[in-house]
Amino acid sequence: MDIAALSIMKNQVQLKQNVGLAVMKKAMSNAENNSTIVNQMLDKVAEGKVQTKANLPHMGSNVDVQV
């Protein structure tokens, strides 16, 4: 192989690695954001700010079925 072909291959491999790292960083950022949101929701439930079915006994007792 000549030097030009080796240089092109090296640059392509480096680009693939950089893209892979960028995608991984984005996925990790999304996972961190999702876990933060879930933790906030769990904190609200623990504080009692979210109404549960126990607080709403009339919800879900009637089902409308039409055939």
mmCIF file as Biopython writes it, N, C-alpha, C and O atoms, coordinates in Angstrom:
data_model
#
loop_
_atom_site.group_PDB
_atom_site.id
_atom_site.type_symbol
_atom_site.label_atom_id
_atom_site.label_alt_id
_atom_site.label_comp_id
_atom_site.label_asym_id
_atom_site.label_entity_id
_atom_site.label_seq_id
_atom_site.pdbx_PDB_ins_code
_atom_site.Cartn_x
_atom_site.Cartn_y
_atom_site.Cartn_z
_atom_site.occupancy
_atom_site.B_iso_or_equiv
_atom_site.auth_seq_id
_atom_site.auth_asym_id
_atom_site.pdbx_PDB_model_num
ATOM 1   N N  . MET A ? 1  ? 0.839   -1.183 0.000  1.0 0.0 1  A 1 
ATOM 2   C CA . MET A ? 1  ? 0.000   0.000  0.000  1.0 0.0 1  A 1 
ATOM 3   C C  . MET A ? 1  ? 0.883   1.244  0.000  1.0 0.0 1  A 1 
ATOM 4   O O  . MET A ? 1  ? 2.014   1.248  0.485  1.0 0.0 1  A 1 
ATOM 5   N N  . ASP A ? 2  ? 0.332   2.248  -0.543 1.0 0.0 2  A 1 
ATOM 6   C CA . ASP A ? 2  ? 1.081   3.491  -0.539 1.0 0.0 2  A 1 
ATOM 7   C C  . ASP A ? 2  ? 0.690   4.359  0.668  1.0 0.0 2  A 1 
ATOM 8   O O  . ASP A ? 2  ? -0.270  4.054  1.375  1.0 0.0 2  A 1 
ATOM 9   N N  . ILE A ? 3  ? 1.419   5.404  0.883  1.0 0.0 3  A 1 
ATOM 10  C CA . ILE A ? 3  ? 1.237   6.261  2.058  1.0 0.0 3  A 1 
ATOM 11  C C  . ILE A ? 3  ? -0.117  6.967  2.006  1.0 0.0 3  A 1 
ATOM 12  O O  . ILE A ? 3  ? -0.746  7.157  3.047  1.0 0.0 3  A 1 
ATOM 13  N N  . ALA A ? 4  ? -0.568  7.351  0.842  1.0 0.0 4  A 1 
ATOM 14  C CA . ALA A ? 4  ? -1.855  8.046  0.720  1.0 0.0 4  A 1 
ATOM 15  C C  . ALA A ? 4  ? -3.001  7.138  1.155  1.0 0.0 4  A 1 
ATOM 16  O O  . ALA A ? 4  ? -3.909  7.587  1.854  1.0 0.0 4  A 1 
ATOM 17  N N  . ALA A ? 5  ? -2.972  5.879  0.758  1.0 0.0 5  A 1 
ATOM 18  C CA . ALA A ? 5  ? -4.031  4.938  1.134  1.0 0.0 5  A 1 
ATOM 19  C C  . ALA A ? 5  ? -4.006  4.685  2.639  1.0 0.0 5  A 1 
ATOM 20  O O  . ALA A ? 5  ? -5.063  4.597  3.265  1.0 0.0 5  A 1 
ATOM 21  N N  . LEU A ? 6  ? -2.827  4.569  3.222  1.0 0.0 6  A 1 
ATOM 22  C CA . LEU A ? 6  ? -2.718  4.370  4.663  1.0 0.0 6  A 1 
ATOM 23  C C  . LEU A ? 6  ? -3.253  5.583  5.425  1.0 0.0 6  A 1 
ATOM 24  O O  . LEU A ? 6  ? -3.910  5.439  6.457  1.0 0.0 6  A 1 
ATOM 25  N N  . SER A ? 7  ? -2.972  6.752  4.917  1.0 0.0 7  A 1 
ATOM 26  C CA . SER A ? 7  ? -3.454  7.977  5.553  1.0 0.0 7  A 1 
ATOM 27  C C  . SER A ? 7  ? -4.972  8.051  5.519  1.0 0.0 7  A 1 
ATOM 28  O O  . SER A ? 7  ? -5.602  8.439  6.503  1.0 0.0 7  A 1 
ATOM 29  N N  . ILE A ? 8  ? -5.556  7.680  4.395  1.0 0.0 8  A 1 
ATOM 30  C CA . ILE A ? 8  ? -7.020  7.693  4.260  1.0 0.0 8  A 1 
ATOM 31  C C  . ILE A ? 8  ? -7.638  6.679  5.214  1.0 0.0 8  A 1 
ATOM 32  O O  . ILE A ? 8  ? -8.627  6.979  5.883  1.0 0.0 8  A 1 
ATOM 33  N N  . MET A ? 9  ? -7.057  5.472  5.282  1.0 0.0 9  A 1 
ATOM 34  C CA . MET A ? 9  ? -7.586  4.451  6.193  1.0 0.0 9  A 1 
ATOM 35  C C  . MET A ? 9  ? -7.489  4.913  7.643  1.0 0.0 9  A 1 
ATOM 36  O O  . MET A ? 9  ? -8.420  4.714  8.423  1.0 0.0 9  A 1 
ATOM 37  N N  . LYS A ? 10 ? -6.372  5.524  8.005  1.0 0.0 10 A 1 
ATOM 38  C CA . LYS A ? 10 ? -6.192  6.019  9.373  1.0 0.0 10 A 1 
ATOM 39  C C  . LYS A ? 10 ? -7.249  7.065  9.705  1.0 0.0 10 A 1 
ATOM 40  O O  . LYS A ? 10 ? -7.832  7.038  10.789 1.0 0.0 10 A 1 
ATOM 41  N N  . ASN A ? 11 ? -7.494  7.977  8.788  1.0 0.0 11 A 1 
ATOM 42  C CA . ASN A ? 11 ? -8.493  9.018  9.021  1.0 0.0 11 A 1 
ATOM 43  C C  . ASN A ? 11 ? -9.904  8.444  9.121  1.0 0.0 11 A 1 
ATOM 44  O O  . ASN A ? 11 ? -10.706 8.919  9.925  1.0 0.0 11 A 1 
ATOM 45  N N  . GLN A ? 12 ? -10.218 7.431  8.316  1.0 0.0 12 A 1 
ATOM 46  C CA . GLN A ? 12 ? -11.537 6.801  8.376  1.0 0.0 12 A 1 
ATOM 47  C C  . GLN A ? 12 ? -11.744 6.088  9.703  1.0 0.0 12 A 1 
ATOM 48  O O  . GLN A ? 12 ? -12.824 6.171  10.289 1.0 0.0 12 A 1 
ATOM 49  N N  . VAL A ? 13 ? -10.729 5.393  10.180 1.0 0.0 13 A 1 
ATOM 50  C CA . VAL A ? 13 ? -10.824 4.699  11.466 1.0 0.0 13 A 1 
ATOM 51  C C  . VAL A ? 13 ? -10.998 5.705  12.592 1.0 0.0 13 A 1 
ATOM 52  O O  . VAL A ? 13 ? -11.803 5.500  13.500 1.0 0.0 13 A 1 
ATOM 53  N N  . GLN A ? 14 ? -10.240 6.794  12.528 1.0 0.0 14 A 1 
ATOM 54  C CA . GLN A ? 14 ? -10.340 7.825  13.554 1.0 0.0 14 A 1 
ATOM 55  C C  . GLN A ? 14 ? -11.726 8.472  13.536 1.0 0.0 14 A 1 
ATOM 56  O O  . GLN A ? 14 ? -12.289 8.753  14.594 1.0 0.0 14 A 1 
ATOM 57  N N  . LEU A ? 15 ? -12.273 8.707  12.361 1.0 0.0 15 A 1 
ATOM 58  C CA . LEU A ? 15 ? -13.611 9.283  12.253 1.0 0.0 15 A 1 
ATOM 59  C C  . LEU A ? 15 ? -14.653 8.342  12.851 1.0 0.0 15 A 1 
ATOM 60  O O  . LEU A ? 15 ? -15.542 8.790  13.576 1.0 0.0 15 A 1 
ATOM 61  N N  . LYS A ? 16 ? -14.556 7.035  12.556 1.0 0.0 16 A 1 
ATOM 62  C CA . LYS A ? 16 ? -15.496 6.062  13.125 1.0 0.0 16 A 1 
ATOM 63  C C  . LYS A ? 16 ? -15.419 6.051  14.649 1.0 0.0 16 A 1 
ATOM 64  O O  . LYS A ? 16 ? -16.444 5.964  15.325 1.0 0.0 16 A 1 
ATOM 65  N N  . GLN A ? 17 ? -14.213 6.138  15.185 1.0 0.0 17 A 1 
ATOM 66  C CA . GLN A ? 17 ? -14.053 6.163  16.635 1.0 0.0 17 A 1 
ATOM 67  C C  . GLN A ? 17 ? -14.673 7.429  17.231 1.0 0.0 17 A 1 
ATOM 68  O O  . GLN A ? 17 ? -15.346 7.372  18.260 1.0 0.0 17 A 1 
ATOM 69  N N  . ASN A ? 18 ? -14.442 8.558  16.586 1.0 0.0 18 A 1 
ATOM 70  C CA . ASN A ? 18 ? -14.995 9.820  17.082 1.0 0.0 18 A 1 
ATOM 71  C C  . ASN A ? 18 ? -16.515 9.821  17.042 1.0 0.0 18 A 1 
ATOM 72  O O  . ASN A ? 18 ? -17.160 10.307 17.971 1.0 0.0 18 A 1 
ATOM 73  N N  . VAL A ? 19 ? -17.085 9.287  15.984 1.0 0.0 19 A 1 
ATOM 74  C CA . VAL A ? 19 ? -18.545 9.214  15.877 1.0 0.0 19 A 1 
ATOM 75  C C  . VAL A ? 19 ? -19.095 8.272  16.938 1.0 0.0 19 A 1 
ATOM 76  O O  . VAL A ? 19 ? -20.112 8.569  17.565 1.0 0.0 19 A 1 
ATOM 77  N N  . GLY A ? 20 ? -18.436 7.143  17.142 1.0 0.0 20 A 1 
ATOM 78  C CA . GLY A ? 20 ? -18.871 6.198  18.164 1.0 0.0 20 A 1 
ATOM 79  C C  . GLY A ? 20 ? -18.847 6.823  19.550 1.0 0.0 20 A 1 
ATOM 80  O O  . GLY A ? 20 ? -19.774 6.621  20.335 1.0 0.0 20 A 1 
ATOM 81  N N  . LEU A ? 21 ? -17.807 7.573  19.860 1.0 0.0 21 A 1 
ATOM 82  C CA . LEU A ? 21 ? -17.726 8.250  21.157 1.0 0.0 21 A 1 
ATOM 83  C C  . LEU A ? 21 ? -18.814 9.311  21.301 1.0 0.0 21 A 1 
ATOM 84  O O  . LEU A ? 21 ? -19.402 9.456  22.373 1.0 0.0 21 A 1 
ATOM 85  N N  . ALA A ? 22 ? -19.083 10.050 20.232 1.0 0.0 22 A 1 
ATOM 86  C CA . ALA A ? 22 ? -20.117 11.083 20.295 1.0 0.0 22 A 1 
ATOM 87  C C  . ALA A ? 22 ? -21.492 10.466 20.537 1.0 0.0 22 A 1 
ATOM 88  O O  . ALA A ? 22 ? -22.286 11.000 21.311 1.0 0.0 22 A 1 
ATOM 89  N N  . VAL A ? 23 ? -21.773 9.353  19.881 1.0 0.0 23 A 1 
ATOM 90  C CA . VAL A ? 23 ? -23.058 8.678  20.078 1.0 0.0 23 A 1 
ATOM 91  C C  . VAL A ? 23 ? -23.161 8.140  21.505 1.0 0.0 23 A 1 
ATOM 92  O O  . VAL A ? 23 ? -24.218 8.237  22.128 1.0 0.0 23 A 1 
ATOM 93  N N  . MET A ? 24 ? -22.080 7.579  22.021 1.0 0.0 24 A 1 
ATOM 94  C CA . MET A ? 24 ? -22.078 7.058  23.386 1.0 0.0 24 A 1 
ATOM 95  C C  . MET A ? 24 ? -22.293 8.173  24.400 1.0 0.0 24 A 1 
ATOM 96  O O  . MET A ? 24 ? -23.041 7.999  25.361 1.0 0.0 24 A 1 
ATOM 97  N N  . LYS A ? 25 ? -21.646 9.315  24.196 1.0 0.0 25 A 1 
ATOM 98  C CA . LYS A ? 25 ? -21.825 10.457 25.104 1.0 0.0 25 A 1 
ATOM 99  C C  . LYS A ? 25 ? -23.271 10.930 25.089 1.0 0.0 25 A 1 
ATOM 100 O O  . LYS A ? 25 ? -23.829 11.259 26.136 1.0 0.0 25 A 1 
ATOM 101 N N  . LYS A ? 26 ? -23.880 10.965 23.911 1.0 0.0 26 A 1 
ATOM 102 C CA . LYS A ? 26 ? -25.280 11.392 23.799 1.0 0.0 26 A 1 
ATOM 103 C C  . LYS A ? 26 ? -26.194 10.397 24.513 1.0 0.0 26 A 1 
ATOM 104 O O  . LYS A ? 26 ? -27.117 10.805 25.219 1.0 0.0 26 A 1 
ATOM 105 N N  . ALA A ? 27 ? -25.953 9.117  24.340 1.0 0.0 27 A 1 
ATOM 106 C CA . ALA A ? 27 ? -26.767 8.091  25.002 1.0 0.0 27 A 1 
ATOM 107 C C  . ALA A ? 27 ? -26.617 8.188  26.514 1.0 0.0 27 A 1 
ATOM 108 O O  . ALA A ? 27 ? -27.599 8.052  27.244 1.0 0.0 27 A 1 
ATOM 109 N N  . MET A ? 28 ? -25.409 8.418  26.985 1.0 0.0 28 A 1 
ATOM 110 C CA . MET A ? 28 ? -25.194 8.542  28.430 1.0 0.0 28 A 1 
ATOM 111 C C  . MET A ? 28 ? -25.877 9.793  28.978 1.0 0.0 28 A 1 
ATOM 112 O O  . MET A ? 28 ? -26.422 9.773  30.081 1.0 0.0 28 A 1 
ATOM 113 N N  . SER A ? 29 ? -25.849 10.867 28.216 1.0 0.0 29 A 1 
ATOM 114 C CA . SER A ? 29 ? -26.516 12.098 28.636 1.0 0.0 29 A 1 
ATOM 115 C C  . SER A ? 29 ? -28.024 11.891 28.721 1.0 0.0 29 A 1 
ATOM 116 O O  . SER A ? 29 ? -28.664 12.333 29.674 1.0 0.0 29 A 1 
ATOM 117 N N  . ASN A ? 30 ? -28.586 11.219 27.724 1.0 0.0 30 A 1 
ATOM 118 C CA . ASN A ? 30 ? -30.018 10.932 27.734 1.0 0.0 30 A 1 
ATOM 119 C C  . ASN A ? 30 ? -30.393 10.042 28.913 1.0 0.0 30 A 1 
ATOM 120 O O  . ASN A ? 30 ? -31.416 10.266 29.561 1.0 0.0 30 A 1 
ATOM 121 N N  . ALA A ? 31 ? -29.579 9.043  29.192 1.0 0.0 31 A 1 
ATOM 122 C CA . ALA A ? 31 ? -29.856 8.149  30.320 1.0 0.0 31 A 1 
ATOM 123 C C  . ALA A ? 31 ? -29.797 8.912  31.637 1.0 0.0 31 A 1 
ATOM 124 O O  . ALA A ? 31 ? -30.612 8.681  32.530 1.0 0.0 31 A 1 
ATOM 125 N N  . GLU A ? 32 ? -28.840 9.815  31.757 1.0 0.0 32 A 1 
ATOM 126 C CA . GLU A ? 32 ? -28.725 10.606 32.982 1.0 0.0 32 A 1 
ATOM 127 C C  . GLU A ? 32 ? -29.940 11.518 33.150 1.0 0.0 32 A 1 
ATOM 128 O O  . GLU A ? 32 ? -30.470 11.652 34.253 1.0 0.0 32 A 1 
ATOM 129 N N  . ASN A ? 33 ? -30.380 12.142 32.060 1.0 0.0 33 A 1 
ATOM 130 C CA . ASN A ? 33 ? -31.571 13.000 32.124 1.0 0.0 33 A 1 
ATOM 131 C C  . ASN A ? 33 ? -32.807 12.193 32.504 1.0 0.0 33 A 1 
ATOM 132 O O  . ASN A ? 33 ? -33.619 12.637 33.317 1.0 0.0 33 A 1 
ATOM 133 N N  . ASN A ? 34 ? -32.948 11.010 31.917 1.0 0.0 34 A 1 
ATOM 134 C CA . ASN A ? 34 ? -34.108 10.167 32.230 1.0 0.0 34 A 1 
ATOM 135 C C  . ASN A ? 34 ? -34.095 9.732  33.691 1.0 0.0 34 A 1 
ATOM 136 O O  . ASN A ? 34 ? -35.138 9.699  34.343 1.0 0.0 34 A 1 
ATOM 137 N N  . SER A ? 35 ? -32.921 9.400  34.200 1.0 0.0 35 A 1 
ATOM 138 C CA . SER A ? 35 ? -32.856 8.974  35.597 1.0 0.0 35 A 1 
ATOM 139 C C  . SER A ? 35 ? -33.164 10.140 36.527 1.0 0.0 35 A 1 
ATOM 140 O O  . SER A ? 35 ? -33.757 9.940  37.587 1.0 0.0 35 A 1 
ATOM 141 N N  . THR A ? 36 ? -32.776 11.340 36.153 1.0 0.0 36 A 1 
ATOM 142 C CA . THR A ? 36 ? -33.093 12.517 36.957 1.0 0.0 36 A 1 
ATOM 143 C C  . THR A ? 36 ? -34.597 12.736 37.008 1.0 0.0 36 A 1 
ATOM 144 O O  . THR A ? 36 ? -35.151 13.044 38.063 1.0 0.0 36 A 1 
ATOM 145 N N  . ILE A ? 37 ? -35.250 12.578 35.871 1.0 0.0 37 A 1 
ATOM 146 C CA . ILE A ? 37 ? -36.703 12.764 35.806 1.0 0.0 37 A 1 
ATOM 147 C C  . ILE A ? 37 ? -37.409 11.697 36.653 1.0 0.0 37 A 1 
ATOM 148 O O  . ILE A ? 37 ? -38.352 12.005 37.383 1.0 0.0 37 A 1 
ATOM 149 N N  . VAL A ? 38 ? -36.956 10.464 36.555 1.0 0.0 38 A 1 
ATOM 150 C CA . VAL A ? 38 ? -37.569 9.386  37.338 1.0 0.0 38 A 1 
ATOM 151 C C  . VAL A ? 38 ? -37.376 9.647  38.828 1.0 0.0 38 A 1 
ATOM 152 O O  . VAL A ? 38 ? -38.303 9.446  39.613 1.0 0.0 38 A 1 
ATOM 153 N N  . ASN A ? 39 ? -36.194 10.088 39.227 1.0 0.0 39 A 1 
ATOM 154 C CA . ASN A ? 39 ? -35.950 10.391 40.630 1.0 0.0 39 A 1 
ATOM 155 C C  . ASN A ? 39 ? -36.858 11.519 41.117 1.0 0.0 39 A 1 
ATOM 156 O O  . ASN A ? 39 ? -37.364 11.465 42.238 1.0 0.0 39 A 1 
ATOM 157 N N  . GLN A ? 40 ? -37.066 12.536 40.285 1.0 0.0 40 A 1 
ATOM 158 C CA . GLN A ? 40 ? -37.968 13.630 40.665 1.0 0.0 40 A 1 
ATOM 159 C C  . GLN A ? 40 ? -39.391 13.126 40.829 1.0 0.0 40 A 1 
ATOM 160 O O  . GLN A ? 40 ? -40.093 13.535 41.753 1.0 0.0 40 A 1 
ATOM 161 N N  . MET A ? 41 ? -39.823 12.236 39.931 1.0 0.0 41 A 1 
ATOM 162 C CA . MET A ? 41 ? -41.176 11.687 40.044 1.0 0.0 41 A 1 
ATOM 163 C C  . MET A ? 41 ? -41.312 10.862 41.312 1.0 0.0 41 A 1 
ATOM 164 O O  . MET A ? 41 ? -42.330 10.953 41.999 1.0 0.0 41 A 1 
ATOM 165 N N  . LEU A ? 42 ? -40.309 10.061 41.634 1.0 0.0 42 A 1 
ATOM 166 C CA . LEU A ? 42 ? -40.354 9.251  42.845 1.0 0.0 42 A 1 
ATOM 167 C C  . LEU A ? 42 ? -40.352 10.126 44.094 1.0 0.0 42 A 1 
ATOM 168 O O  . LEU A ? 42 ? -41.017 9.802  45.078 1.0 0.0 42 A 1 
ATOM 169 N N  . ASP A ? 43 ? -39.614 11.224 44.062 1.0 0.0 43 A 1 
ATOM 170 C CA . ASP A ? 43 ? -39.617 12.147 45.206 1.0 0.0 43 A 1 
ATOM 171 C C  . ASP A ? 43 ? -40.999 12.753 45.413 1.0 0.0 43 A 1 
ATOM 172 O O  . ASP A ? 43 ? -41.454 12.893 46.548 1.0 0.0 43 A 1 
ATOM 173 N N  . LYS A ? 44 ? -41.671 13.114 44.313 1.0 0.0 44 A 1 
ATOM 174 C CA . LYS A ? 44 ? -43.021 13.683 44.421 1.0 0.0 44 A 1 
ATOM 175 C C  . LYS A ? 44 ? -43.998 12.664 44.995 1.0 0.0 44 A 1 
ATOM 176 O O  . LYS A ? 44 ? -44.863 13.009 45.800 1.0 0.0 44 A 1 
ATOM 177 N N  . VAL A ? 45 ? -43.858 11.406 44.578 1.0 0.0 45 A 1 
ATOM 178 C CA . VAL A ? 45 ? -44.728 10.360 45.109 1.0 0.0 45 A 1 
ATOM 179 C C  . VAL A ? 45 ? -44.466 10.182 46.602 1.0 0.0 45 A 1 
ATOM 180 O O  . VAL A ? 45 ? -45.403 10.032 47.387 1.0 0.0 45 A 1 
ATOM 181 N N  . ALA A ? 46 ? -43.200 10.198 46.989 1.0 0.0 46 A 1 
ATOM 182 C CA . ALA A ? 46 ? -42.852 10.026 48.397 1.0 0.0 46 A 1 
ATOM 183 C C  . ALA A ? 46 ? -43.368 11.192 49.242 1.0 0.0 46 A 1 
ATOM 184 O O  . ALA A ? 46 ? -43.726 11.004 50.405 1.0 0.0 46 A 1 
ATOM 185 N N  . GLU A ? 47 ? -43.409 12.392 48.665 1.0 0.0 47 A 1 
ATOM 186 C CA . GLU A ? 47 ? -43.905 13.564 49.387 1.0 0.0 47 A 1 
ATOM 187 C C  . GLU A ? 47 ? -45.426 13.604 49.422 1.0 0.0 47 A 1 
ATOM 188 O O  . GLU A ? 47 ? -46.004 14.383 50.180 1.0 0.0 47 A 1 
ATOM 189 N N  . GLY A ? 48 ? -46.072 12.790 48.629 1.0 0.0 48 A 1 
ATOM 190 C CA . GLY A ? 48 ? -47.529 12.746 48.612 1.0 0.0 48 A 1 
ATOM 191 C C  . GLY A ? 48 ? -48.153 13.789 47.715 1.0 0.0 48 A 1 
ATOM 192 O O  . GLY A ? 48 ? -49.339 14.088 47.857 1.0 0.0 48 A 1 
ATOM 193 N N  . LYS A ? 49 ? -47.385 14.355 46.792 1.0 0.0 49 A 1 
ATOM 194 C CA . LYS A ? 49 ? -47.914 15.374 45.890 1.0 0.0 49 A 1 
ATOM 195 C C  . LYS A ? 49 ? -48.662 14.773 44.703 1.0 0.0 49 A 1 
ATOM 196 O O  . LYS A ? 49 ? -49.359 15.487 43.982 1.0 0.0 49 A 1 
ATOM 197 N N  . VAL A ? 50 ? -48.520 13.475 44.500 1.0 0.0 50 A 1 
ATOM 198 C CA . VAL A ? 50 ? -49.176 12.803 43.382 1.0 0.0 50 A 1 
ATOM 199 C C  . VAL A ? 50 ? -50.341 11.994 43.922 1.0 0.0 50 A 1 
ATOM 200 O O  . VAL A ? 50 ? -50.189 11.225 44.871 1.0 0.0 50 A 1 
ATOM 201 N N  . GLN A ? 51 ? -51.509 12.173 43.309 1.0 0.0 51 A 1 
ATOM 202 C CA . GLN A ? 51 ? -52.668 11.412 43.756 1.0 0.0 51 A 1 
ATOM 203 C C  . GLN A ? 51 ? -52.575 9.991  43.212 1.0 0.0 51 A 1 
ATOM 204 O O  . GLN A ? 51 ? -52.299 9.774  42.032 1.0 0.0 51 A 1 
ATOM 205 N N  . THR A ? 52 ? -52.806 9.052  44.079 1.0 0.0 52 A 1 
ATOM 206 C CA . THR A ? 52 ? -52.785 7.653  43.671 1.0 0.0 52 A 1 
ATOM 207 C C  . THR A ? 52 ? -54.212 7.123  43.643 1.0 0.0 52 A 1 
ATOM 208 O O  . THR A ? 52 ? -55.145 7.837  44.011 1.0 0.0 52 A 1 
ATOM 209 N N  . LYS A ? 53 ? -54.389 5.891  43.215 1.0 0.0 53 A 1 
ATOM 210 C CA . LYS A ? 53 ? -55.714 5.298  43.148 1.0 0.0 53 A 1 
ATOM 211 C C  . LYS A ? 53 ? -56.345 5.221  44.532 1.0 0.0 53 A 1 
ATOM 212 O O  . LYS A ? 53 ? -57.567 5.307  44.652 1.0 0.0 53 A 1 
ATOM 213 N N  . ALA A ? 54 ? -55.541 5.060  45.575 1.0 0.0 54 A 1 
ATOM 214 C CA . ALA A ? 54 ? -56.080 4.997  46.930 1.0 0.0 54 A 1 
ATOM 215 C C  . ALA A ? 54 ? -56.762 6.319  47.291 1.0 0.0 54 A 1 
ATOM 216 O O  . ALA A ? 54 ? -57.721 6.330  48.063 1.0 0.0 54 A 1 
ATOM 217 N N  . ASN A ? 55 ? -56.277 7.423  46.742 1.0 0.0 55 A 1 
ATOM 218 C CA . ASN A ? 55 ? -56.879 8.727  47.002 1.0 0.0 55 A 1 
ATOM 219 C C  . ASN A ? 55 ? -58.083 8.991  46.104 1.0 0.0 55 A 1 
ATOM 220 O O  . ASN A ? 55 ? -58.863 9.905  46.373 1.0 0.0 55 A 1 
ATOM 221 N N  . LEU A ? 56 ? -58.245 8.205  45.042 1.0 0.0 56 A 1 
ATOM 222 C CA . LEU A ? 56 ? -59.335 8.379  44.082 1.0 0.0 56 A 1 
ATOM 223 C C  . LEU A ? 56 ? -60.085 7.056  43.931 1.0 0.0 56 A 1 
ATOM 224 O O  . LEU A ? 56 ? -59.933 6.391  42.906 1.0 0.0 56 A 1 
ATOM 225 N N  . PRO A ? 57 ? -60.885 6.656  44.913 1.0 0.0 57 A 1 
ATOM 226 C CA . PRO A ? 57 ? -61.522 5.335  44.847 1.0 0.0 57 A 1 
ATOM 227 C C  . PRO A ? 57 ? -62.566 5.213  43.734 1.0 0.0 57 A 1 
ATOM 228 O O  . PRO A ? 57 ? -62.865 4.098  43.305 1.0 0.0 57 A 1 
ATOM 229 N N  . HIS A ? 58 ? -63.126 6.323  43.258 1.0 0.0 58 A 1 
ATOM 230 C CA . HIS A ? 58 ? -64.147 6.254  42.214 1.0 0.0 58 A 1 
ATOM 231 C C  . HIS A ? 58 ? -63.549 6.036  40.823 1.0 0.0 58 A 1 
ATOM 232 O O  . HIS A ? 58 ? -64.274 5.689  39.891 1.0 0.0 58 A 1 
ATOM 233 N N  . MET A ? 59 ? -62.249 6.234  40.673 1.0 0.0 59 A 1 
ATOM 234 C CA . MET A ? 59 ? -61.611 6.083  39.364 1.0 0.0 59 A 1 
ATOM 235 C C  . MET A ? 59 ? -61.442 4.603  39.036 1.0 0.0 59 A 1 
ATOM 236 O O  . MET A ? 59 ? -60.981 3.828  39.874 1.0 0.0 59 A 1 
ATOM 237 N N  . GLY A ? 60 ? -61.811 4.217  37.835 1.0 0.0 60 A 1 
ATOM 238 C CA . GLY A ? 60 ? -61.606 2.859  37.373 1.0 0.0 60 A 1 
ATOM 239 C C  . GLY A ? 60 ? -62.655 1.866  37.808 1.0 0.0 60 A 1 
ATOM 240 O O  . GLY A ? 60 ? -62.515 0.671  37.547 1.0 0.0 60 A 1 
ATOM 241 N N  . SER A ? 61 ? -63.698 2.324  38.463 1.0 0.0 61 A 1 
ATOM 242 C CA . SER A ? 61 ? -64.694 1.383  38.921 1.0 0.0 61 A 1 
ATOM 243 C C  . SER A ? 61 ? -65.729 1.088  37.827 1.0 0.0 61 A 1 
ATOM 244 O O  . SER A ? 61 ? -66.428 0.078  37.905 1.0 0.0 61 A 1 
ATOM 245 N N  . ASN A ? 62 ? -65.835 1.938  36.824 1.0 0.0 62 A 1 
ATOM 246 C CA . ASN A ? 62 ? -66.786 1.726  35.716 1.0 0.0 62 A 1 
ATOM 247 C C  . ASN A ? 62 ? -66.014 1.586  34.419 1.0 0.0 62 A 1 
ATOM 248 O O  . ASN A ? 62 ? -65.062 2.321  34.157 1.0 0.0 62 A 1 
ATOM 249 N N  . VAL A ? 63 ? -66.451 0.614  33.602 1.0 0.0 63 A 1 
ATOM 250 C CA . VAL A ? 63 ? -65.827 0.397  32.316 1.0 0.0 63 A 1 
ATOM 251 C C  . VAL A ? 63 ? -66.916 0.424  31.253 1.0 0.0 63 A 1 
ATOM 252 O O  . VAL A ? 63 ? -67.893 -0.319 31.353 1.0 0.0 63 A 1 
ATOM 253 N N  . ASP A ? 64 ? -66.765 1.268  30.240 1.0 0.0 64 A 1 
ATOM 254 C CA . ASP A ? 64 ? -67.728 1.324  29.155 1.0 0.0 64 A 1 
ATOM 255 C C  . ASP A ? 64 ? -67.286 0.361  28.065 1.0 0.0 64 A 1 
ATOM 256 O O  . ASP A ? 64 ? -66.179 0.483  27.541 1.0 0.0 64 A 1 
ATOM 257 N N  . VAL A ? 65 ? -68.149 -0.603 27.718 1.0 0.0 65 A 1 
ATOM 258 C CA . VAL A ? 65 ? -67.828 -1.579 26.690 1.0 0.0 65 A 1 
ATOM 259 C C  . VAL A ? 65 ? -68.900 -1.511 25.633 1.0 0.0 65 A 1 
ATOM 260 O O  . VAL A ? 65 ? -70.090 -1.556 25.944 1.0 0.0 65 A 1 
ATOM 261 N N  . GLN A ? 66 ? -68.484 -1.400 24.371 1.0 0.0 66 A 1 
ATOM 262 C CA . GLN A ? 66 ? -69.435 -1.347 23.269 1.0 0.0 66 A 1 
ATOM 263 C C  . GLN A ? 66 ? -68.963 -2.286 22.178 1.0 0.0 66 A 1 
ATOM 264 O O  . GLN A ? 66 ? -67.805 -2.237 21.763 1.0 0.0 66 A 1 
ATOM 265 N N  . VAL A ? 67 ? -69.877 -3.157 21.706 1.0 0.0 67 A 1 
ATOM 266 C CA . VAL A ? 67 ? -69.522 -4.121 20.685 1.0 0.0 67 A 1 
ATOM 267 C C  . VAL A ? 67 ? -70.227 -3.783 19.407 1.0 0.0 67 A 1 
ATOM 268 O O  . VAL A ? 67 ? -70.061 -4.482 18.408 1.0 0.0 67 A 1 
#
